[in-house]
Amino acid sequence: MLAVLLDSSHGQCAYGPFDEDDRETAQDFVEFLTAEVDPAKVVHVEEVPRGTHWGSAMKELLAWYSQQERA
């Protein structure tokens, strides 16, 4: 299992899990987060540091979309 790990100014946040078959989708999400938010990378779920907040990719995308509409 894979996760997307975002390294933001607010701390680390993980998204997922993604199946190994969904690595391309996870990488696409990494590219989006890195371009629009902060650096991110695909890691194995076991590599997510203990205590890391797990977020929702859907909520992240919807929040970004809402901000774009207001701009």
Buried (B, 14 or more C-beta within 10 A) or exposed (E): EBBBBBBEEEEBBBBBBBEEEBEEBBBEBBEBBBEEBEEBBBBEEEEBEEEBEEBEBEEBBEEBEEEEEEE
